[in-house]
Amino acid sequence: MLALRPNCECCDKDLPPDAPDAVICTFECTFCAACAANRLTGGRCPNCSGELVRRPVRPAAMLVKYPASTERVRKPHKECAA
């Protein structure tokens, strides 16, 4: 089951479970679409070089039983330096 991380690993933007602009790789690294398009080299995950795709939205009823993660993840990627 996807962890549904609550933020962009690059800019720390909040990405709630229903965020239409959240993208992930196969290792569940999570970014906002703006960082993926404008900051990350080739729109690829800076951790694994994997493809970033739109994160699916978990139905509200399932969020009750399987809540999204609350652990915020940030990593010092060179592309994300302000």
N, CA, C and O atoms as a DFTB+ gen file, in Angstrom:
328 C
 N C O
     1  1       0.841      -1.169       0.000
     2  2       0.000       0.000       0.000
     3  2       0.894       1.242       0.000
     4  3       1.895       1.286       0.715
     5  1       0.544       2.224      -0.778
     6  2       1.313       3.461      -0.841
     7  2       1.252       4.211       0.484
     8  3       0.212       4.245       1.142
     9  1       2.370       4.807       0.865
    10  2       2.433       5.556       2.116
    11  2       1.700       6.892       2.026
    12  3       1.265       7.415       3.052
    13  1       1.553       7.449       0.843
    14  2       0.944       8.770       0.637
    15  2       1.613       9.811       1.530
    16  3       0.996      10.360       2.442
    17  1       2.874      10.066       1.250
    18  2       3.646      11.036       2.033
    19  2       3.022      12.416       1.929
    20  3       2.451      12.764       0.895
    21  1       3.126      13.210       2.999
    22  2       2.388      14.465       3.085
    23  2       3.045      15.698       2.471
    24  3       2.488      16.793       2.548
    25  1       4.233      15.535       1.858
    26  2       4.912      16.734       1.364
    27  2       5.817      16.415       0.177
    28  3       6.147      15.261      -0.098
    29  1       6.199      17.483      -0.510
    30  2       7.168      17.371      -1.597
    31  2       8.551      17.263      -0.975
    32  3       8.930      18.081      -0.136
    33  1       9.287      16.270      -1.381
    34  2      10.632      16.029      -0.854
    35  2      11.594      17.151      -1.240
    36  3      12.636      17.319      -0.608
    37  1      11.252      17.908      -2.263
    38  2      12.115      18.968      -2.774
    39  2      11.804      20.324      -2.122
    40  3      12.692      20.924      -1.517
    41  1      10.575      20.812      -2.233
    42  2      10.222      22.153      -1.743
    43  2       9.411      22.146      -0.453
    44  3       9.132      23.209       0.101
    45  1       9.033      20.989       0.026
    46  2       8.260      20.804       1.259
    47  2       6.810      21.283       1.149
    48  3       6.152      21.492       2.168
    49  1       6.317      21.456      -0.054
    50  2       4.914      21.827      -0.244
    51  2       4.028      20.733       0.342
    52  3       4.322      19.547       0.193
    53  1       2.949      21.125       1.006
    54  2       1.986      20.153       1.514
    55  2       1.302      19.442       0.356
    56  3       0.858      20.074      -0.603
    57  1       1.224      18.124       0.457
    58  2       0.555      17.306      -0.559
    59  2      -0.417      16.369       0.157
    60  3      -0.075      15.225       0.457
    61  1      -1.629      16.856       0.430
    62  2      -2.611      16.008       1.108
    63  2      -2.946      14.779       0.259
    64  3      -2.631      14.746      -0.930
    65  1      -3.574      13.785       0.852
    66  2      -3.860      12.538       0.130
    67  2      -4.599      12.713      -1.197
    68  3      -4.465      11.885      -2.098
    69  1      -5.380      13.792      -1.319
    70  2      -6.138      14.005      -2.551
    71  2      -5.486      15.032      -3.487
    72  3      -6.130      15.531      -4.410
    73  1      -4.214      15.343      -3.245
    74  2      -3.527      16.348      -4.072
    75  2      -3.423      15.873      -5.519
    76  3      -2.877      14.801      -5.780
    77  1      -3.942      16.660      -6.458
    78  2      -3.882      16.256      -7.863
    79  2      -2.497      16.461      -8.480
    80  3      -2.223      15.966      -9.574
    81  1      -1.619      17.196      -7.774
    82  2      -0.300      17.493      -8.329
    83  2       0.837      16.722      -7.653
    84  3       1.999      17.102      -7.797
    85  1       0.531      15.658      -6.927
    86  2       1.567      14.829      -6.313
    87  2       2.038      13.783      -7.316
    88  3       1.230      13.139      -7.985
    89  1       3.362      13.621      -7.411
    90  2       3.936      12.592      -8.273
    91  2       4.869      11.720      -7.440
    92  3       5.461      12.183      -6.465
    93  1       4.994      10.436      -7.840
    94  2       5.831       9.486      -7.112
    95  2       6.625       8.618      -8.073
    96  3       6.305       8.514      -9.257
    97  1       7.670       7.997      -7.532
    98  2       8.421       6.990      -8.287
    99  2       8.054       5.622      -7.705
   100  3       7.198       5.537      -6.824
   101  1       8.679       4.577      -8.176
   102  2       8.336       3.234      -7.685
   103  2       8.766       3.001      -6.250
   104  3       8.309       2.045      -5.623
   105  1       9.642       3.858      -5.706
   106  2      10.050       3.743      -4.312
   107  2       9.256       4.694      -3.417
   108  3       9.585       4.866      -2.244
   109  1       8.215       5.308      -3.969
   110  2       7.307       6.213      -3.269
   111  2       7.937       7.546      -2.884
   112  3       7.402       8.259      -2.035
   113  1       9.070       7.892      -3.499
   114  2       9.604       9.237      -3.305
   115  2       8.530      10.168      -3.856
   116  3       7.979       9.913      -4.927
   117  1       8.234      11.229      -3.143
   118  2       7.090      12.070      -3.475
   119  2       7.522      13.505      -3.746
   120  3       8.296      14.086      -2.986
   121  1       7.012      14.067      -4.837
   122  2       7.332      15.431      -5.239
   123  2       6.063      16.107      -5.748
   124  3       5.100      15.437      -6.122
   125  1       6.070      17.441      -5.759
   126  2       4.955      18.152      -6.392
   127  2       5.260      18.203      -7.890
   128  3       6.416      18.105      -8.303
   129  1       4.231      18.355      -8.677
   130  2       4.392      18.368     -10.131
   131  2       5.279      19.519     -10.596
   132  3       6.016      19.376     -11.571
   133  1       5.214      20.667      -9.904
   134  2       6.029      21.817     -10.294
   135  2       7.520      21.514     -10.133
   136  3       8.311      21.827     -11.024
   137  1       7.907      20.917      -9.023
   138  2       9.322      20.557      -8.829
   139  2       9.746      19.497      -9.838
   140  3      10.844      19.569     -10.390
   141  1       8.893      18.524     -10.079
   142  2       9.217      17.464     -11.046
   143  2       9.455      18.051     -12.433
   144  3      10.364      17.621     -13.145
   145  1       8.647      19.022     -12.814
   146  2       8.741      19.604     -14.153
   147  2       9.853      20.644     -14.267
   148  3      10.496      20.750     -15.311
   149  1      10.085      21.416     -13.197
   150  2      10.971      22.575     -13.305
   151  2      12.314      22.454     -12.597
   152  3      13.245      23.192     -12.919
   153  1      12.432      21.542     -11.644
   154  2      13.674      21.460     -10.877
   155  2      14.437      20.151     -11.082
   156  3      15.667      20.146     -11.105
   157  1      13.723      19.062     -11.227
   158  2      14.382      17.759     -11.283
   159  2      14.832      17.431     -12.697
   160  3      14.057      17.558     -13.645
   161  1      16.061      17.017     -12.838
   162  2      16.657      16.726     -14.138
   163  2      15.835      15.701     -14.908
   164  3      15.678      14.555     -14.486
   165  1      15.323      16.138     -16.031
   166  2      14.545      15.246     -16.897
   167  2      13.251      14.776     -16.281
   168  3      12.657      13.814     -16.768
   169  1      12.783      15.436     -15.203
   170  2      11.549      15.009     -14.543
   171  2      11.666      13.626     -13.924
   172  3      10.662      12.933     -13.757
   173  1      12.896      13.215     -13.578
   174  2      13.153      11.888     -13.001
   175  2      13.400      12.031     -11.503
   176  3      13.770      13.102     -11.021
   177  1      13.193      10.955     -10.788
   178  2      13.449      10.927      -9.352
   179  2      14.949      11.107      -9.100
   180  3      15.753      10.370      -9.672
   181  1      15.345      12.068      -8.259
   182  2      16.767      12.272      -8.001
   183  2      17.374      11.180      -7.117
   184  3      18.596      11.100      -6.997
   185  1      16.555      10.354      -6.508
   186  2      17.048       9.264      -5.659
   187  2      17.393       8.015      -6.463
   188  3      18.447       7.410      -6.269
   189  1      16.489       7.633      -7.371
   190  2      16.659       6.366      -8.083
   191  2      16.672       6.512      -9.603
   192  3      16.862       5.529     -10.319
   193  1      16.473       7.724     -10.093
   194  2      16.384       8.028     -11.531
   195  2      15.135       7.432     -12.175
   196  3      15.024       7.376     -13.400
   197  1      14.202       6.991     -11.343
   198  2      12.973       6.398     -11.842
   199  2      11.985       7.412     -12.386
   200  3      12.081       8.613     -12.133
   201  1      11.054       6.897     -13.125
   202  2       9.986       7.707     -13.711
   203  2       9.078       8.251     -12.604
   204  3       8.730       7.526     -11.672
   205  1       8.702       9.508     -12.708
   206  2       7.743      10.103     -11.781
   207  2       6.381      10.125     -12.459
   208  3       6.245      10.621     -13.578
   209  1       5.382       9.591     -11.784
   210  2       4.024       9.522     -12.318
   211  2       3.053      10.101     -11.296
   212  3       3.368      10.202     -10.110
   213  1       1.880      10.476     -11.768
   214  2       0.865      11.027     -10.872
   215  2       0.528      10.011      -9.784
   216  3       0.295       8.834     -10.057
   217  1       0.508      10.503      -8.532
   218  2       0.167       9.629      -7.416
   219  2      -1.347       9.424      -7.399
   220  3      -2.099      10.393      -7.496
   221  1      -1.799       8.183      -7.279
   222  2      -3.244       7.957      -7.242
   223  2      -3.858       8.506      -5.954
   224  3      -3.188       8.635      -4.930
   225  1      -5.128       8.819      -6.033
   226  2      -5.863       9.335      -4.877
   227  2      -6.571       8.170      -4.191
   228  3      -7.314       7.422      -4.827
   229  1      -6.335       8.027      -2.904
   230  2      -6.999       6.972      -2.141
   231  2      -8.417       7.460      -1.799
   232  3      -8.571       8.580      -1.312
   233  1      -9.439       6.657      -2.038
   234  2     -10.807       7.063      -1.715
   235  2     -10.942       7.425      -0.236
   236  3     -10.323       6.793       0.621
   237  1     -11.742       8.432       0.057
   238  2     -11.916       8.933       1.425
   239  2     -12.281       7.820       2.406
   240  3     -11.776       7.798       3.529
   241  1     -13.142       6.907       2.000
   242  2     -13.552       5.819       2.894
   243  2     -12.364       4.929       3.254
   244  3     -12.298       4.404       4.365
   245  1     -11.446       4.761       2.341
   246  2     -10.265       3.933       2.603
   247  2      -9.225       4.668       3.447
   248  3      -8.425       4.038       4.139
   249  1      -9.237       6.021       3.386
   250  2      -8.319       6.793       4.220
   251  2      -8.603       6.606       5.700
   252  3      -7.698       6.697       6.529
   253  1      -9.860       6.345       6.029
   254  2     -10.222       6.113       7.425
   255  2      -9.552       4.830       7.915
   256  3      -8.988       4.791       9.009
   257  1      -9.620       3.810       7.116
   258  2      -9.048       2.520       7.500
   259  2      -7.533       2.476       7.275
   260  3      -6.804       1.867       8.057
   261  1      -7.072       3.118       6.216
   262  2      -5.657       3.126       5.845
   263  2      -5.192       4.575       5.671
   264  3      -5.097       5.062       4.544
   265  1      -4.905       5.261       6.772
   266  2      -4.562       6.687       6.690
   267  2      -3.237       6.944       5.978
   268  3      -2.365       6.079       5.900
   269  1      -3.121       8.156       5.465
   270  2      -1.890       8.585       4.812
   271  2      -0.793       8.759       5.853
   272  3      -1.074       8.936       7.038
   273  1       0.436       8.708       5.412
   274  2       1.580       8.917       6.297
   275  2       1.600      10.361       6.791
   276  3       1.140      11.267       6.096
   277  1       2.128      10.567       7.981
   278  2       2.317      11.919       8.516
   279  2       3.804      12.271       8.585
   280  3       4.168      13.373       8.996
   281  1       4.650      11.337       8.183
   282  2       6.096      11.561       8.231
   283  2       6.550      12.382       7.031
   284  3       6.433      11.949       5.884
   285  1       7.066      13.568       7.312
   286  2       7.563      14.438       6.253
   287  2       8.980      14.011       5.879
   288  3       9.808      13.744       6.750
   289  1       9.250      13.951       4.581
   290  2      10.563      13.542       4.076
   291  2      11.146      14.698       3.275
   292  3      10.501      15.219       2.365
   293  1      12.363      15.095       3.615
   294  2      13.107      16.117       2.850
   295  2      14.494      15.573       2.617
   296  3      15.074      14.942       3.501
   297  1      15.035      15.811       1.432
   298  2      16.394      15.379       1.128
   299  2      17.120      16.524       0.421
   300  3      16.513      17.269      -0.349
   301  1      18.403      16.658       0.682
   302  2      19.174      17.784       0.126
   303  2      19.635      17.573      -1.314
   304  3      20.836      17.514      -1.574
   305  1      18.710      17.461      -2.235
   306  2      19.067      17.297      -3.636
   307  2      19.596      18.625      -4.187
   308  3      19.047      19.685      -3.885
   309  1      20.640      18.568      -4.979
   310  2      21.218      19.802      -5.525
   311  2      20.197      20.591      -6.344
   312  3      20.222      21.822      -6.346
   313  1      19.305      19.894      -7.036
   314  2      18.285      20.567      -7.854
   315  2      17.278      21.337      -6.997
   316  3      16.619      22.251      -7.493
   317  1      17.157      20.984      -5.740
   318  2      16.144      21.584      -4.875
   319  2      16.671      22.757      -4.066
   320  3      15.904      23.406      -3.355
   321  1      17.957      23.039      -4.159
   322  2      18.517      24.160      -3.415
   323  2      17.872      25.461      -3.889
   324  3      17.762      25.726      -5.086
   325  1      17.461      26.241      -2.933
   326  2      16.754      27.501      -3.279
   327  2      17.704      28.569      -3.760
   328  3      17.275      29.676      -4.087
